[in-house]
Amino acid sequence: MNDYAQHRAEAAEATGSLALLWNLIRNWRARRAVARLDTLDDFLLDDIGVTRSEVRWAAGLPLSVNAALELEEQANRRRRRGP
């Protein structure tokens, strides 16, 4: 029984590590996509609904955070506050 419990604990740890790795890869891809937005002109960014400062802020977030989701939330908060 102890072998079974130890095996389950090791498997859970390995699965958690793999999930963490996939999250980091997903967040890295999102950050890369957000960073590409900085190459667009201000008119296109306005059409998308984000500002250049928001894009730069999101691109600088740590890999533990999905930059695309945070950028979207930041833009939504700004819109709710108004001009």
Secondary structure, DSSP 8 states (H G I E B T S, - for coil): -HHHHHHHHHHHHHHHHHHHHHHHHHHHHHHHHHHHHTTS-HHHHHHHT--HHHHHHHHTS-TTS-HHHHHHHHHHHHHHH--
